[in-house]
Amino acid sequence: MRFSAALIALALLTASPSRADEANASVGLTGLNGQGGAVTLDELDALPRITISAEQHDATHVFEGALLTDVLARVGAPRGKAIHGAEMTDVIIVEARDGYKVALDLAGIDATIRKDRVILADRMDGAPIGPETGPFRLVVEGDFRPARSVRMVKQIRLERLH
């Protein structure tokens, strides 16, 4: 009995992400020209921080993270007045570890075009987002339901529609 309990405890420890794993967690980024990159928890924390209150599943939560435009700047995404003409067809595909995907338009996340903000959050209600729903979550301010609030974000890529 003692042996099987020890095996179960060992399995739980090895299956759970360690603090080092969480510190090394990242979201893959792909720009319009295929330029690759990533953002880690530490790098996200170094960007200007934004706080958004959002209702999700009949409860209001406070999310903290960085503007998605600031995150996508790491792979050369246009922003501000650079979004015009062809850039108006740029889309952002956000993919979760469980395969869930959403698409946003680049112009729709830019503060010079739209007042509601979109962040890549790493904190919810004052605490890090746990591995079961995080450590990264997309939060779209102003949405009436959280269908575009992707949990467990693993990849964000930009594409231009032709």
N, C-alpha and C positions, 0 to 999 in steps of 0.2 A: 504494500500500500504506500509506504514511504517513497519507494522508488518511482511509482507512477505519478505521485504528486510532484516530485522533483522534475520529472519529464514534462509535465504540464506547465509548471512554472517556467522552465527553460524555454519551452515553445512559445509561451506568451511573451517572454522577454525578447526573444529573437524576432518575433513577428511585429512587435511594437516598434515604431520609429524611435530612435534614441535622440537625445538633444543634439548630438552632432549631425544626425541625419536631417533633423528639422532645420538646423543652421545652414546646411548645404542645400536645402530644398530650393528649387528654382522653377521658373516658368520659361519655357522656350519661346523665343520671338523670331519671327521671319518678316522681313521688310518687303517692299514692293519689287525690288530688284533681286530678291533671293538672299539678301544679306541676313545672316543668322546672328543670333545673340541669345541672351538669357538675362533674367533678373532674379537675384537671390533675395532672401528675406532681408539681409543686411543692406543690400543695394536699394531695395524698395524703401527701407527705413530712412535711408539717406536722402531720398527725394522729398520735396515739400509735402507735408502731411495735410490731408483733408479729412474732415469728419462729416459723415452723412447719417441722418436718422432715416430709417426705412422700415416700413411695415412688411413683415414676412410671416406668413402663416398665422395671422391674427395676433401678432405680437410686434411691438416696435423695438427695434434694435439700433444701436449706434455702431456704425462701422468706421474704421479708420484705415487709410491707405494713401496711395498716390493717384493723381489723375492719370487716367489711361493715356492721355496725350503725352504726358511726361514719360511714361513707360515706353511708349512706341517711338519716342524721339531717339531712343537707343539704337533703333534700326532705320533711322532716317525718315520717319513718317512726316509728311507735311503737316503744318498746323497754322492757325491764324490766317493771315491774308494769302498764304501759299495754297490754301484750299480754294480752288476755283477751276473752272473748265473741266479738264479730265479728272482732276482730283475729286470731283463731285460724284464719280462712280467708284471710288475706292471703298472697299468693304473690309471689315474686320471679322475674322472667324475666331471665336473663342471656344476652345475644346477642353472638356473636363477629363479626368482620369477614367471616369466610368463611360466615356464615349459621348456624353451629352454635348451638343454643339449649339451655339447661337451665332447669328450674324448681326452686325451693327454697321451703320454707315459712318465713315470717317468724319464727315461733316457734322453728323448728329452727336458727336462726342466733343466737339470743339467749343470752347467757351466763348469764342467770338461769333458763333453762329447759334448756339443753344444755351439757355441759362441753366438747365438741369445738368448736373455733373455725373460723370461715370468714373468710378475708381476701381483700382485693383487693391482690394482690402486684405490686410493680414491680421487685423484685430477686430473683435466684435465684443461690444459691451465691456470694453476695457481690458480684455484678455486676448492673448493670441488665439487665432482660430485653430482648433484642434485638427489632428490628421483625419478624423472621420468626415469632416466637411471642408477642410482646408489643406494646407496652410494658406492658400490664396483663394479669394472669392471676388468675382466681378459683382459690383453693385451699381445699378442704374437708378439714379435719383429720379423721382417723379413717376415711376411705373406703378400702375394700380395693383398689379400682382407680380410676384417675383420670378416670372418665367425666364427673364433674361439675367437673373442673378445666378450666374454659374458658380457652383461650388467646386472645390477640388480642381481649380484651373491648372492645366498642365502646358497648354500651348496657345499662343496668340499669333495669328498671321494676317498680313495685309494682302489683299488681292485687288486688282483693277479689273472692273467689268468692261468689256469692249462693246 
